[in-house]
Amino acid sequence: MVYSYQVVKFQTISFVQGTNWSQSANDKGVLYKSLKDPFSKLIVQSNNGSKKLYRVPRDRTVIVTNDTIHFLGELA
């Protein structure tokens, strides 16, 4: 079962150097998947200027659509 567990409005998105991501596109937007075990990191800067560091567990998918990021994953 796949669900959206975090939705973030953003201005810029940065992948932290040294992390591994795969990228693909579909009708929902651009999909990024963390390949590095156990997680990869991503920095999201919101429209209000705040920056947050997110740890994305391996095999979780991040969908970027317009100015929204959806973090997807399987229910534990």
C-alpha positions as CSV (number, residue, x, y, z in Angstrom):
1,M,0.0,0.0,0.0
2,V,1.4,3.4,-1.0
3,Y,0.4,6.6,0.7
4,S,1.4,10.2,0.9
5,Y,3.0,10.7,4.3
6,Q,4.4,14.2,3.9
7,V,3.5,17.1,1.5
8,V,5.7,20.2,1.4
9,K,5.2,23.4,-0.6
10,F,8.7,24.4,-1.8
11,Q,10.7,27.0,-3.7
12,T,13.9,25.2,-4.3
13,I,14.9,21.6,-3.7
14,S,18.5,20.4,-3.3
15,F,20.0,16.9,-3.1
16,V,22.8,16.7,-0.7
17,Q,26.1,15.8,-2.3
18,G,27.2,12.3,-2.1
19,T,23.7,10.8,-2.1
20,N,22.3,8.6,-4.9
21,W,19.0,9.2,-6.6
22,S,17.2,7.7,-9.6
23,Q,14.9,10.0,-11.6
24,S,11.9,9.4,-13.8
25,A,8.9,11.2,-15.0
26,N,5.2,10.3,-15.4
27,D,1.9,12.0,-15.5
28,K,2.1,12.8,-11.8
29,G,5.3,14.7,-12.1
30,V,9.0,14.0,-11.6
31,L,9.8,11.0,-9.4
32,Y,13.0,10.7,-7.4
33,K,13.9,7.6,-5.5
34,S,16.6,7.2,-2.9
35,L,19.0,4.4,-3.9
36,K,21.5,4.7,-1.0
37,D,21.1,2.5,2.0
38,P,19.7,3.3,4.5
39,F,18.6,6.8,3.4
40,S,19.5,9.8,1.2
41,K,19.1,13.5,2.2
42,L,17.3,16.3,0.6
43,I,17.1,20.0,1.4
44,V,13.8,21.8,0.8
45,Q,13.5,25.6,0.9
46,S,9.9,26.7,1.5
47,N,8.3,29.8,0.0
48,N,8.8,31.6,3.3
49,G,12.6,31.1,3.0
50,S,13.0,28.4,5.7
51,K,15.1,25.4,4.8
52,K,14.6,21.9,6.1
53,L,16.8,18.8,5.8
54,Y,14.8,15.6,5.1
55,R,16.1,12.1,5.3
56,V,14.4,9.9,2.7
57,P,14.5,6.2,3.5
58,R,15.7,3.9,0.8
59,D,13.0,2.8,-1.7
60,R,10.8,5.7,-0.7
61,T,9.7,7.8,-3.7
62,V,9.6,11.6,-3.8
63,I,7.2,13.1,-6.4
64,V,7.7,16.8,-7.4
65,T,4.7,18.5,-9.0
66,N,4.8,22.2,-9.6
67,D,5.6,23.6,-6.1
68,T,4.6,20.6,-4.1
69,I,6.7,17.6,-2.9
70,H,5.0,14.4,-2.0
71,F,7.0,11.9,0.0
72,L,5.6,8.4,-0.7
73,G,6.3,5.1,1.0
74,E,4.8,1.8,2.3
75,L,3.0,1.7,5.5
76,A,5.0,0.0,8.2
